[in-house]
Amino acid sequence: MPASLPPVRGPGFDIPGLRVPVRRSGRPAEQAPAPAVPHRDRNGASCPLRPSSLSSLLFGRPLANEEHAGRKIGIGTGVPTVGLGAFGSPAYGPESALLVALSLGAAGFAVFAAVQGAVVLVLLLLWSTFSRAVRAFPGNGGAYTIARDTLGPTGGLLAAAVLMLDYVLNVAVGISAGIAALASAVPALAPHRLTLCLAVLALLTLVNLRGALDAGRLFAVPVYGFLASFAVVIGAGLVIAFGGAPAAAAAPPAASGEASVWTTVLLAYAVACTGMTGVEAIGNSIDTFRDPAVRTARRALAVIVVVLVIFLAALAVLVPALGIVAMPQTAETYRSVLAQLAAATVGEGSLYYVCLGTLLLVLILSAHTSFVGLPGFFRLVAADGWLPRPFAVLGRRLVLTVGVLFLAAAAGLLLLAFDGVTDRLVPLFAVAALAVFLLVQIAMAVHGRRVRRRVASERRAARRAAAATLAIDIGGAVATGLALVITIVAWFLAGVWIVLLVVPALMGLLVAVRRYYAALDRALSDPAPLDLTNLAPPIVLVATEDRSRLADKALAVALSISPDVVAVHLAALEGPGSEDKERALREAWARDVEAPAHAAGRSPPRLVTLHTPYRHVYAPLLALVGELLATHPDRTVAVLTPEMVKQHWWQYPLHTLRARRMRAGLLAHGGSRVVVMSVPWYLDEPDPAAAARETLPGSRGAAEAASETARVGADRAVSPV
């Protein structure tokens, strides 16, 4: 051990004023609470800690790993957090089905009621499937995990690609539907539809970057207000339908005669299935719930499905009974089915506007379901090696920040591409959602067959239960598959072809990412014992622009590393006419560098001038590095790049940023025998302890930061790549 380094004594490093523990044998270290370090102003007076940046104000304080359990949600917060997508779907699924069914005239009411009954039955089958899936596959991932473990890697890849589209489209459809409802109520906002969609998307992104707990609390009021107000509407509607005189409603349109009855029934059934989307979000959000997470998630799923069943069944009864008709959104007198239902049951007073207001909020906020489920799903897929690893990294608020930002960016692109028009997005969303349902049902059917084989020798009750669940999954898969086929055929030219192209493309991208990580792991795994046979000091190159304190600091660092130091001056970077600058630099070098070095008995750094006729920052340096590596095959070349640290945003446009470009070029093309080091220079010397206090929440930031650094340094056993 070099004499300059203090020995390690006791269980930790002895640092004045700080006790830094070291973890041993994989067990967490025990430490006394760090002393409070008060935050002080410029005059040294103690003052309360304030947010250190705009990000602290917008996103909240950073959260420690230990606070992760406290950020999970229960039933009360989980239902509005995960159920927003499901609660918003009755606003457009039944209305689309009614619009198709009424092409048969008055007979369309009976078709609508039958179709809604079929959707309720399929929803109950889905409930059984997803409830058992949550219990059998308790990890996050939903359809992806189930398909991967039952249908193999290809099934998992297909589920991953479809789920990505499903969640992204859910955001775009939810926001655009809400803004469309707002524009129908306030026509003056119609020209600003796309701008409003993007603004709502930005707001949702900001809220979700703070975490699911904060988002669930924020969204609980409109969701529960929506459920309560429409519970009153449904109750009043049932009283009117079965005990009173229904108000006069618009006459149904005459039969168009353009399609046969069975074609109309099938089309109505296919679009009506979009009224049960959103229930799949539970499978990707299990880790969001408090322990016991599986039981809490299943209870939340039960609440969501029961509410959805009541809503859809009530519409099947009340729409024909009250004579409510569906109108095209382009009609000047357009009113949604739910708006007509509220007006017909409770009038157009204050409760009517409460219903429409909460409906508008739920439609817009239904996109939040994707923000809860998709980042966790991304983390699981990234852990399997199919997605880039940044998707698995928790951010400052214990949120998977990269997944949230990716979802926002993808949804924003969809809104821009389709101009924020819901009708153009719904066919794509229907295909993605139905495909997710179908994959889960097929996978659970395969899982059920395995369970049935395992219980073949057990009691008769167990065999009957396994056979019943298998029949439920197969029946649900047939019903969902029928709706999927109808949707693909009927709306292929309306944009469904995009989904059929994007899904294979996404699968190809996932495979490419997996192959890259596999090759990287092969290259980095199984290292040989540390080779200590060739420890010759490196040849150090110091990029030197002129004589300055910054250059002197870099030279001093270089001389402390190796006796072989070469200062490299790149001439003519500013263009022709640099001869006088070169001459002045050589004269100053002989006087201020070589002479002091000779006087101290040391070999002075050599000054080498490289001409850059094309003003390239790193190409001439790379040529010199190549010559040195060829001349000294047993040596390493270290390149030191001095750089003034920009401590304020306005300093960046005032500098050339050549040091960054030089480092980037050397790292990209230098090779494994080249080491690139940065030597910083500060105009205002920073205080690391003060920076730690301002960055970490609470007054123990400096001690905790040092302690954590020591623990990570002592225990790091994985590649930081």
Buried (B, 14 or more C-beta within 10 A) or exposed (E): EEEEEEEEEEBBBEEEEBBBBBBEEEEEBEBEEBEEBEBEEEEEEEEEBEBBEEEBEEBBBBBEEEEEEEBBBEBEBBBBBBBBBBBBBBBBBBBBBBBBBBBBBBBBBEBBBBBBBBBBBBBBBBBBBBBBBBEBBBBBBBBBBBBBBBBEEEBBBBBBBBBBBBBBBBBBBBBBBBBBBBBBBEEEBEEEBBEBBBEBBEEBBEBBBBBBBBBBBBBBEBBBBBBEBBBBBBEBBBEBBEEEEBEEBEEBBEBEEEBEEEBBBBBBBBBBBBBBBBBBBBBBBBBBBBEEBBEBBBBBBBBBBEBBBBBBBBBBBBBBBBBBBBBEBEEEEBBBBBBBBBBBBBEEEEBBEBBBBBBBBBBBBBBBBBBBBBBBBBBBBBBBBBBBBEBBEBBBBBBBBBBBBBBBEBBBEBBEEBEBBBBBBBBBBBBBBBBBBBBBBBBBBBBBBEBBEEBEEEEEEBBEBBBEBBEBBBBBBEBBBBBBBBBBEBBBEBBBBBBEEBBEEBBEEBEEBBEEBEEEEEEEEEEEEEEEEEEEEBBBBBBBBEBEEBBBBBBEBBBEBBEBBBBBBBBBBEEEEBEEBBEEBEEEBEEEBBEEBEEEEEEBBEBEBBEBEEEBBBBBBBEBBBEBBEEBEEBBBBBBBBBBEBEEEEEEEEEEEBBBBBBEBBBEEBEEBBBBBBBBBEEEEEEEBBBBBBBBBBBBBBBBBBBBEBBEEBEEEEEEE
